[in-house]
Amino acid sequence: MGIIGFLILGLIAGAIAKLILPGKQGIGWVMTLVLGVVGALLGGWIGSLIFGGGLAEFFDIRTWLLAILGAVIVLLVYGAVTGRSRTRA
């Protein structure tokens, strides 16, 4: 997968992760891209440890699931580090 495909994967995975997690994270699309790309890297690493293969092709379902899982994890960690609550009072 090329760098442009990986950036698109990260952006979409980050946006889906924001939709999965409840509440308002209060981050823009650039931060969503960054967190999504980091999440895709994390998901690929987790996939290589568990399944013996990380991110494969752009249209592979395993690639998308790993990238979204990684983005959710990164978004949760980002919220914990910055002290932002996932729910709005």
Biopython code that builds the backbone (N, CA, C, O; Angstrom):
import numpy as np
from Bio.PDB.StructureBuilder import StructureBuilder

atoms = [
    (1, "MET", "N", (0.855, -1.163, 0.000)),
    (1, "MET", "CA", (0.000, 0.000, 0.000)),
    (1, "MET", "C", (0.903, 1.228, 0.000)),
    (1, "MET", "O", (1.884, 1.279, 0.741)),
    (2, "GLY", "N", (0.581, 2.194, -0.810)),
    (2, "GLY", "CA", (1.373, 3.409, -0.905)),
    (2, "GLY", "C", (1.070, 4.385, 0.224)),
    (2, "GLY", "O", (0.153, 4.177, 1.019)),
    (3, "ILE", "N", (1.853, 5.444, 0.277)),
    (3, "ILE", "CA", (1.709, 6.429, 1.350)),
    (3, "ILE", "C", (0.373, 7.167, 1.257)),
    (3, "ILE", "O", (-0.230, 7.470, 2.286)),
    (4, "ILE", "N", (-0.090, 7.456, 0.062)),
    (4, "ILE", "CA", (-1.376, 8.141, -0.099)),
    (4, "ILE", "C", (-2.512, 7.234, 0.377)),
    (4, "ILE", "O", (-3.427, 7.685, 1.066)),
    (5, "GLY", "N", (-2.449, 5.955, 0.005)),
    (5, "GLY", "CA", (-3.455, 5.000, 0.465)),
    (5, "GLY", "C", (-3.436, 4.857, 1.975)),
    (5, "GLY", "O", (-4.485, 4.748, 2.610)),
    (6, "PHE", "N", (-2.236, 4.857, 2.550)),
    (6, "PHE", "CA", (-2.111, 4.735, 3.998)),
    (6, "PHE", "C", (-2.681, 5.967, 4.698)),
    (6, "PHE", "O", (-3.321, 5.836, 5.742)),
    (7, "LEU", "N", (-2.461, 7.166, 4.140)),
    (7, "LEU", "CA", (-3.031, 8.384, 4.723)),
    (7, "LEU", "C", (-4.553, 8.390, 4.625)),
    (7, "LEU", "O", (-5.233, 8.804, 5.564)),
    (8, "ILE", "N", (-5.087, 7.936, 3.505)),
    (8, "ILE", "CA", (-6.544, 7.854, 3.352)),
    (8, "ILE", "C", (-7.112, 6.834, 4.326)),
    (8, "ILE", "O", (-8.144, 7.080, 4.951)),
    (9, "LEU", "N", (-6.444, 5.684, 4.460)),
    (9, "LEU", "CA", (-6.856, 4.664, 5.424)),
    (9, "LEU", "C", (-6.858, 5.238, 6.837)),
    (9, "LEU", "O", (-7.804, 5.016, 7.593)),
    (10, "GLY", "N", (-5.812, 5.971, 7.197)),
    (10, "GLY", "CA", (-5.728, 6.575, 8.526)),
    (10, "GLY", "C", (-6.813, 7.596, 8.780)),
    (10, "GLY", "O", (-7.391, 7.627, 9.867)),
    (11, "LEU", "N", (-7.102, 8.433, 7.799)),
    (11, "LEU", "CA", (-8.148, 9.442, 7.954)),
    (11, "LEU", "C", (-9.510, 8.792, 8.149)),
    (11, "LEU", "O", (-10.266, 9.185, 9.038)),
    (12, "ILE", "N", (-9.821, 7.812, 7.335)),
    (12, "ILE", "CA", (-11.116, 7.146, 7.446)),
    (12, "ILE", "C", (-11.197, 6.338, 8.738)),
    (12, "ILE", "O", (-12.231, 6.347, 9.406)),
    (13, "ALA", "N", (-10.124, 5.641, 9.095)),
    (13, "ALA", "CA", (-10.116, 4.864, 10.340)),
    (13, "ALA", "C", (-10.266, 5.780, 11.548)),
    (13, "ALA", "O", (-10.974, 5.438, 12.495)),
    (14, "GLY", "N", (-9.611, 6.939, 11.532)),
    (14, "GLY", "CA", (-9.750, 7.903, 12.625)),
    (14, "GLY", "C", (-11.164, 8.447, 12.728)),
    (14, "GLY", "O", (-11.689, 8.613, 13.829)),
    (15, "ALA", "N", (-11.785, 8.726, 11.580)),
    (15, "ALA", "CA", (-13.162, 9.229, 11.586)),
    (15, "ALA", "C", (-14.127, 8.160, 12.105)),
    (15, "ALA", "O", (-15.048, 8.473, 12.859)),
    (16, "ILE", "N", (-13.923, 6.915, 11.709)),
    (16, "ILE", "CA", (-14.781, 5.835, 12.193)),
    (16, "ILE", "C", (-14.579, 5.633, 13.692)),
    (16, "ILE", "O", (-15.538, 5.380, 14.421)),
    (17, "ALA", "N", (-13.337, 5.743, 14.151)),
    (17, "ALA", "CA", (-13.060, 5.609, 15.587)),
    (17, "ALA", "C", (-13.755, 6.711, 16.379)),
    (17, "ALA", "O", (-14.263, 6.465, 17.472)),
    (18, "LYS", "N", (-13.778, 7.934, 15.827)),
    (18, "LYS", "CA", (-14.498, 9.024, 16.496)),
    (18, "LYS", "C", (-15.986, 8.745, 16.554)),
    (18, "LYS", "O", (-16.648, 9.124, 17.520)),
    (19, "LEU", "N", (-16.523, 8.086, 15.532)),
    (19, "LEU", "CA", (-17.946, 7.746, 15.527)),
    (19, "LEU", "C", (-18.255, 6.618, 16.514)),
    (19, "LEU", "O", (-19.325, 6.596, 17.123)),
    (20, "ILE", "N", (-17.315, 5.684, 16.668)),
    (20, "ILE", "CA", (-17.527, 4.557, 17.575)),
    (20, "ILE", "C", (-17.528, 5.010, 19.020)),
    (20, "ILE", "O", (-18.366, 4.566, 19.806)),
    (21, "LEU", "N", (-16.602, 5.887, 19.386)),
    (21, "LEU", "CA", (-16.494, 6.346, 20.770)),
    (21, "LEU", "C", (-17.558, 7.401, 21.054)),
    (21, "LEU", "O", (-17.742, 8.329, 20.267)),
    (22, "PRO", "N", (-18.254, 7.261, 22.173)),
    (22, "PRO", "CA", (-19.294, 8.248, 22.494)),
    (22, "PRO", "C", (-18.688, 9.568, 22.938)),
    (22, "PRO", "O", (-17.535, 9.629, 23.365)),
    (23, "GLY", "N", (-19.473, 10.607, 22.832)),
    (23, "GLY", "CA", (-19.036, 11.920, 23.291)),
    (23, "GLY", "C", (-18.358, 12.712, 22.196)),
    (23, "GLY", "O", (-18.207, 12.249, 21.066)),
    (24, "LYS", "N", (-17.953, 13.915, 22.556)),
    (24, "LYS", "CA", (-17.304, 14.812, 21.615)),
    (24, "LYS", "C", (-15.826, 14.907, 21.974)),
    (24, "LYS", "O", (-15.474, 15.331, 23.075)),
    (25, "GLN", "N", (-14.964, 14.511, 21.041)),
    (25, "GLN", "CA", (-13.538, 14.538, 21.307)),
    (25, "GLN", "C", (-12.947, 15.939, 21.116)),
    (25, "GLN", "O", (-11.941, 16.275, 21.741)),
    (26, "GLY", "N", (-13.549, 16.735, 20.281)),
    (26, "GLY", "CA", (-13.100, 18.114, 20.089)),
    (26, "GLY", "C", (-11.790, 18.233, 19.343)),
    (26, "GLY", "O", (-11.003, 19.136, 19.629)),
    (27, "ILE", "N", (-11.530, 17.339, 18.385)),
    (27, "ILE", "CA", (-10.324, 17.439, 17.574)),
    (27, "ILE", "C", (-10.727, 17.624, 16.122)),
    (27, "ILE", "O", (-11.778, 17.145, 15.696)),
    (28, "GLY", "N", (-9.903, 18.307, 15.376)),
    (28, "GLY", "CA", (-10.188, 18.590, 13.976)),
    (28, "GLY", "C", (-9.776, 17.437, 13.071)),
    (28, "GLY", "O", (-9.335, 16.386, 13.534)),
    (29, "TRP", "N", (-9.930, 17.659, 11.775)),
    (29, "TRP", "CA", (-9.652, 16.595, 10.825)),
    (29, "TRP", "C", (-8.163, 16.311, 10.696)),
    (29, "TRP", "O", (-7.781, 15.183, 10.384)),
    (30, "VAL", "N", (-7.306, 17.316, 10.931)),
    (30, "VAL", "CA", (-5.868, 17.076, 10.867)),
    (30, "VAL", "C", (-5.439, 16.157, 12.003)),
    (30, "VAL", "O", (-4.669, 15.220, 11.793)),
    (31, "MET", "N", (-5.940, 16.427, 13.211)),
    (31, "MET", "CA", (-5.619, 15.566, 14.348)),
    (31, "MET", "C", (-6.248, 14.189, 14.169)),
    (31, "MET", "O", (-5.673, 13.187, 14.594)),
    (32, "THR", "N", (-7.418, 14.130, 13.546)),
    (32, "THR", "CA", (-8.035, 12.849, 13.235)),
    (32, "THR", "C", (-7.140, 12.057, 12.287)),
    (32, "THR", "O", (-6.977, 10.849, 12.455)),
    (33, "LEU", "N", (-6.558, 12.730, 11.291)),
    (33, "LEU", "CA", (-5.642, 12.081, 10.364)),
    (33, "LEU", "C", (-4.420, 11.553, 11.090)),
    (33, "LEU", "O", (-4.008, 10.414, 10.871)),
    (34, "VAL", "N", (-3.838, 12.372, 11.951)),
    (34, "VAL", "CA", (-2.642, 11.960, 12.685)),
    (34, "VAL", "C", (-2.946, 10.774, 13.590)),
    (34, "VAL", "O", (-2.214, 9.785, 13.589)),
    (35, "LEU", "N", (-4.034, 10.871, 14.368)),
    (35, "LEU", "CA", (-4.397, 9.774, 15.255)),
    (35, "LEU", "C", (-4.785, 8.520, 14.474)),
    (35, "LEU", "O", (-4.500, 7.405, 14.911)),
    (36, "GLY", "N", (-5.425, 8.696, 13.337)),
    (36, "GLY", "CA", (-5.794, 7.557, 12.502)),
    (36, "GLY", "C", (-4.583, 6.854, 11.912)),
    (36, "GLY", "O", (-4.542, 5.624, 11.866)),
    (37, "VAL", "N", (-3.598, 7.619, 11.462)),
    (37, "VAL", "CA", (-2.382, 7.024, 10.907)),
    (37, "VAL", "C", (-1.597, 6.309, 12.004)),
    (37, "VAL", "O", (-1.104, 5.201, 11.795)),
    (38, "VAL", "N", (-1.480, 6.945, 13.174)),
    (38, "VAL", "CA", (-0.811, 6.287, 14.303)),
    (38, "VAL", "C", (-1.583, 5.036, 14.701)),
    (38, "VAL", "O", (-0.986, 4.003, 15.002)),
    (39, "GLY", "N", (-2.901, 5.130, 14.701)),
    (39, "GLY", "CA", (-3.731, 3.974, 15.014)),
    (39, "GLY", "C", (-3.584, 2.860, 13.993)),
    (39, "GLY", "O", (-3.579, 1.683, 14.354)),
    (40, "ALA", "N", (-3.466, 3.218, 12.724)),
    (40, "ALA", "CA", (-3.264, 2.209, 11.693)),
    (40, "ALA", "C", (-1.917, 1.519, 11.876)),
    (40, "ALA", "O", (-1.805, 0.307, 11.688)),
    (41, "LEU", "N", (-0.907, 2.281, 12.237)),
    (41, "LEU", "CA", (0.395, 1.675, 12.530)),
    (41, "LEU", "C", (0.300, 0.734, 13.719)),
    (41, "LEU", "O", (0.828, -0.377, 13.684)),
    (42, "LEU", "N", (-0.372, 1.179, 14.770)),
    (42, "LEU", "CA", (-0.549, 0.349, 15.955)),
    (42, "LEU", "C", (-1.359, -0.904, 15.617)),
    (42, "LEU", "O", (-1.010, -2.004, 16.043)),
    (43, "GLY", "N", (-2.421, -0.740, 14.864)),
    (43, "GLY", "CA", (-3.237, -1.879, 14.460)),
    (43, "GLY", "C", (-2.459, -2.868, 13.606)),
    (43, "GLY", "O", (-2.617, -4.079, 13.760)),
    (44, "GLY", "N", (-1.619, -2.364, 12.703)),
    (44, "GLY", "CA", (-0.773, -3.237, 11.901)),
    (44, "GLY", "C", (0.224, -3.996, 12.752)),
    (44, "GLY", "O", (0.495, -5.171, 12.506)),
    (45, "TRP", "N", (0.772, -3.321, 13.754)),
    (45, "TRP", "CA", (1.723, -3.972, 14.662)),
    (45, "TRP", "C", (1.032, -5.053, 15.485)),
    (45, "TRP", "O", (1.557, -6.155, 15.642)),
    (46, "ILE", "N", (-0.160, -4.727, 16.013)),
    (46, "ILE", "CA", (-0.926, -5.717, 16.777)),
    (46, "ILE", "C", (-1.292, -6.905, 15.886)),
    (46, "ILE", "O", (-1.201, -8.058, 16.309)),
    (47, "GLY", "N", (-1.703, -6.617, 14.661)),
    (47, "GLY", "CA", (-2.054, -7.688, 13.728)),
    (47, "GLY", "C", (-0.873, -8.573, 13.383)),
    (47, "GLY", "O", (-1.027, -9.784, 13.222)),
    (48, "SER", "N", (0.311, -7.975, 13.268)),
    (48, "SER", "CA", (1.486, -8.789, 12.969)),
    (48, "SER", "C", (1.866, -9.663, 14.152)),
    (48, "SER", "O", (2.393, -10.759, 13.964)),
    (49, "LEU", "N", (1.607, -9.196, 15.369)),
    (49, "LEU", "CA", (1.891, -10.008, 16.547)),
    (49, "LEU", "C", (0.892, -11.148, 16.710)),
    (49, "LEU", "O", (1.275, -12.275, 17.024)),
    (50, "ILE", "N", (-0.377, -10.855, 16.496)),
    (50, "ILE", "CA", (-1.426, -11.850, 16.732)),
    (50, "ILE", "C", (-1.607, -12.790, 15.544)),
    (50, "ILE", "O", (-1.645, -14.009, 15.709)),
    (51, "PHE", "N", (-1.719, -12.223, 14.356)),
    (51, "PHE", "CA", (-2.057, -13.017, 13.172)),
    (51, "PHE", "C", (-0.867, -13.356, 12.288)),
    (51, "PHE", "O", (-1.002, -14.137, 11.346)),
    (52, "GLY", "N", (0.279, -12.790, 12.572)),
    (52, "GLY", "CA", (1.446, -13.046, 11.739)),
    (52, "GLY", "C", (1.485, -12.194, 10.481)),
    (52, "GLY", "O", (2.364, -12.380, 9.640)),
    (53, "GLY", "N", (0.562, -11.274, 10.337)),
    (53, "GLY", "CA", (0.537, -10.374, 9.191)),
    (53, "GLY", "C", (-0.154, -9.085, 9.558)),
    (53, "GLY", "O", (-1.224, -9.111, 10.167)),
    (54, "GLY", "N", (0.425, -7.968, 9.207)),
    (54, "GLY", "CA", (-0.142, -6.668, 9.563)),
    (54, "GLY", "C", (-1.076, -6.161, 8.488)),
    (54, "GLY", "O", (-1.951, -6.887, 8.015)),
    (55, "LEU", "N", (-0.887, -4.918, 8.107)),
    (55, "LEU", "CA", (-1.719, -4.298, 7.096)),
    (55, "LEU", "C", (-1.309, -4.808, 5.726)),
    (55, "LEU", "O", (-0.138, -4.747, 5.353)),
    (56, "ALA", "N", (-2.277, -5.309, 4.985)),
    (56, "ALA", "CA", (-1.986, -5.903, 3.681)),
    (56, "ALA", "C", (-2.392, -4.938, 2.572)),
    (56, "ALA", "O", (-1.717, -3.934, 2.346)),
    (57, "GLU", "N", (-3.451, -5.225, 1.902)),
    (57, "GLU", "CA", (-3.953, -4.415, 0.803)),
    (57, "GLU", "C", (-4.983, -3.408, 1.299)),
    (57, "GLU", "O", (-5.584, -3.595, 2.357)),
    (58, "PHE", "N", (-5.181, -2.361, 0.547)),
    (58, "PHE", "CA", (-6.098, -1.295, 0.929)),
    (58, "PHE", "C", (-7.525, -1.810, 1.075)),
    (58, "PHE", "O", (-8.238, -1.383, 1.983)),
    (59, "PHE", "N", (-7.952, -2.708, 0.210)),
    (59, "PHE", "CA", (-9.336, -3.185, 0.219)),
    (59, "PHE", "C", (-9.522, -4.486, 0.998)),
    (59, "PHE", "O", (-10.553, -5.145, 0.865)),
    (60, "ASP", "N", (-8.543, -4.855, 1.801)),
    (60, "ASP", "CA", (-8.646, -6.057, 2.624)),
    (60, "ASP", "C", (-9.383, -5.704, 3.919)),
    (60, "ASP", "O", (-9.054, -4.716, 4.574)),
    (61, "ILE", "N", (-10.381, -6.514, 4.286)),
    (61, "ILE", "CA", (-11.191, -6.226, 5.481)),
    (61, "ILE", "C", (-10.347, -6.272, 6.746)),
    (61, "ILE", "O", (-10.586, -5.506, 7.679)),
    (62, "ARG", "N", (-9.356, -7.170, 6.785)),
    (62, "ARG", "CA", (-8.481, -7.254, 7.953)),
    (62, "ARG", "C", (-7.698, -5.959, 8.145)),
    (62, "ARG", "O", (-7.496, -5.518, 9.276)),
    (63, "THR", "N", (-7.263, -5.355, 7.060)),
    (63, "THR", "CA", (-6.546, -4.081, 7.129)),
    (63, "THR", "C", (-7.417, -3.017, 7.765)),
    (63, "THR", "O", (-6.961, -2.276, 8.636)),
    (64, "TRP", "N", (-8.661, -2.935, 7.339)),
    (64, "TRP", "CA", (-9.567, -1.922, 7.859)),
    (64, "TRP", "C", (-9.903, -2.149, 9.327)),
    (64, "TRP", "O", (-9.918, -1.210, 10.123)),
    (65, "LEU", "N", (-10.172, -3.407, 9.678)),
    (65, "LEU", "CA", (-10.504, -3.707, 11.075)),
    (65, "LEU", "C", (-9.327, -3.420, 12.005)),
    (65, "LEU", "O", (-9.514, -2.873, 13.092)),
    (66, "LEU", "N", (-8.120, -3.786, 11.585)),
    (66, "LEU", "CA", (-6.940, -3.505, 12.405)),
    (66, "LEU", "C", (-6.689, -2.005, 12.526)),
    (66, "LEU", "O", (-6.340, -1.522, 13.603)),
    (67, "ALA", "N", (-6.861, -1.270, 11.443)),
    (67, "ALA", "CA", (-6.647, 0.174, 11.478)),
    (67, "ALA", "C", (-7.670, 0.857, 12.377)),
    (67, "ALA", "O", (-7.315, 1.760, 13.134)),
    (68, "ILE", "N", (-8.920, 0.447, 12.310)),
    (68, "ILE", "CA", (-9.966, 1.036, 13.152)),
    (68, "ILE", "C", (-9.731, 0.683, 14.615)),
    (68, "ILE", "O", (-9.869, 1.541, 15.488)),
    (69, "LEU", "N", (-9.377, -0.569, 14.892)),
    (69, "LEU", "CA", (-9.067, -0.966, 16.264)),
    (69, "LEU", "C", (-7.903, -0.147, 16.824)),
    (69, "LEU", "O", (-7.959, 0.336, 17.955)),
    (70, "GLY", "N", (-6.869, -0.001, 16.034)),
    (70, "GLY", "CA", (-5.728, 0.806, 16.471)),
    (70, "GLY", "C", (-6.103, 2.258, 16.690)),
    (70, "GLY", "O", (-5.636, 2.879, 17.645)),
    (71, "ALA", "N", (-6.941, 2.813, 15.818)),
    (71, "ALA", "CA", (-7.362, 4.205, 15.962)),
    (71, "ALA", "C", (-8.214, 4.400, 17.215)),
    (71, "ALA", "O", (-8.096, 5.425, 17.885)),
    (72, "VAL", "N", (-9.066, 3.432, 17.536)),
    (72, "VAL", "CA", (-9.867, 3.516, 18.760)),
    (72, "VAL", "C", (-8.948, 3.514, 19.981)),
    (72, "VAL", "O", (-9.140, 4.298, 20.911)),
    (73, "ILE", "N", (-7.958, 2.636, 19.973)),
    (73, "ILE", "CA", (-7.018, 2.578, 21.094)),
    (73, "ILE", "C", (-6.259, 3.889, 21.236)),
    (73, "ILE", "O", (-6.125, 4.416, 22.341)),
    (74, "VAL", "N", (-5.761, 4.415, 20.122)),
    (74, "VAL", "CA", (-5.007, 5.677, 20.162)),
    (74, "VAL", "C", (-5.898, 6.820, 20.613)),
    (74, "VAL", "O", (-5.448, 7.682, 21.369)),
    (75, "LEU", "N", (-7.141, 6.852, 20.174)),
    (75, "LEU", "CA", (-8.062, 7.909, 20.584)),
    (75, "LEU", "C", (-8.369, 7.827, 22.075)),
    (75, "LEU", "O", (-8.473, 8.857, 22.741)),
    (76, "LEU", "N", (-8.513, 6.623, 22.602)),
    (76, "LEU", "CA", (-8.719, 6.461, 24.046)),
    (76, "LEU", "C", (-7.499, 6.931, 24.837)),
    (76, "LEU", "O", (-7.636, 7.609, 25.855)),
    (77, "VAL", "N", (-6.317, 6.571, 24.368)),
    (77, "VAL", "CA", (-5.081, 7.001, 25.042)),
    (77, "VAL", "C", (-4.932, 8.514, 24.945)),
    (77, "VAL", "O", (-4.555, 9.160, 25.923)),
    (78, "TYR", "N", (-5.221, 9.085, 23.782)),
    (78, "TYR", "CA", (-5.136, 10.531, 23.604)),
    (78, "TYR", "C", (-6.080, 11.253, 24.567)),
    (78, "TYR", "O", (-5.707, 12.259, 25.170)),
    (79, "GLY", "N", (-7.301, 10.736, 24.709)),
    (79, "GLY", "CA", (-8.252, 11.338, 25.636)),
    (79, "GLY", "C", (-7.796, 11.229, 27.078)),
    (79, "GLY", "O", (-8.010, 12.149, 27.868)),
    (80, "ALA", "N", (-7.167, 10.110, 27.431)),
    (80, "ALA", "CA", (-6.668, 9.941, 28.801)),
    (80, "ALA", "C", (-5.476, 10.848, 29.076)),
    (80, "ALA", "O", (-5.351, 11.389, 30.175)),
    (81, "VAL", "N", (-4.605, 11.020, 28.099)),
    (81, "VAL", "CA", (-3.411, 11.853, 28.290)),
    (81, "VAL", "C", (-3.778, 13.334, 28.358)),
    (81, "VAL", "O", (-3.247, 14.069, 29.190)),
    (82, "THR", "N", (-4.680, 13.769, 27.491)),
    (82, "THR", "CA", (-5.037, 15.186, 27.473)),
    (82, "THR", "C", (-6.064, 15.534, 28.535)),
    (82, "THR", "O", (-6.334, 16.710, 28.780)),
    (83, "GLY", "N", (-6.642, 14.508, 29.171)),
    (83, "GLY", "CA", (-7.615, 14.753, 30.245)),
    (83, "GLY", "C", (-8.986, 15.135, 29.754)),
    (83, "GLY", "O", (-9.811, 15.626, 30.524)),
    (84, "ARG", "N", (-9.240, 14.914, 28.477)),
    (84, "ARG", "CA", (-10.571, 15.241, 27.932)),
    (84, "ARG", "C", (-11.515, 14.105, 28.204)),
    (84, "ARG", "O", (-11.178, 12.934, 28.023)),
    (85, "SER", "N", (-12.681, 14.456, 28.633)),
    (85, "SER", "CA", (-13.714, 13.452, 28.909)),
    (85, "SER", "C", (-14.404, 13.077, 27.620)),
    (85, "SER", "O", (-14.599, 13.916, 26.740)),
    (86, "ARG", "N", (-14.779, 11.792, 27.506)),
    (86, "ARG", "CA", (-15.492, 11.344, 26.308)),
    (86, "ARG", "C", (-16.955, 11.732, 26.353)),
    (86, "ARG", "O", (-17.619, 11.758, 25.317)),
    (87, "THR", "N", (-17.468, 12.034, 27.529)),
    (87, "THR", "CA", (-18.877, 12.413, 27.645)),
    (87, "THR", "C", (-18.985, 13.875, 28.002)),
    (87, "THR", "O", (-18.125, 14.429, 28.686)),
    (88, "ARG", "N", (-20.018, 14.475, 27.545)),
    (88, "ARG", "CA", (-20.243, 15.902, 27.772)),
    (88, "ARG", "C", (-21.182, 16.051, 28.951)),
    (88, "ARG", "O", (-22.230, 15.406, 28.986)),
    (89, "ALA", "N", (-20.829, 16.890, 29.922)),
    (89, "ALA", "CA", (-21.664, 17.099, 31.112)),
    (89, "ALA", "C", (-22.787, 18.054, 30.832)),
    (89, "ALA", "O", (-23.587, 18.344, 31.721)),
]
sb = StructureBuilder()
sb.init_structure("model")
sb.init_model(0)
sb.init_chain("A")
sb.init_seg("    ")
for serial, (resi, resn, name, xyz) in enumerate(atoms, 1):
    if name == "N":
        sb.init_residue(resn, " ", resi, " ")
    sb.init_atom(name, np.array(xyz, "f"), 0.0, 1.0, " ", f" {name:<3s}", serial, name[0])
structure = sb.get_structure()
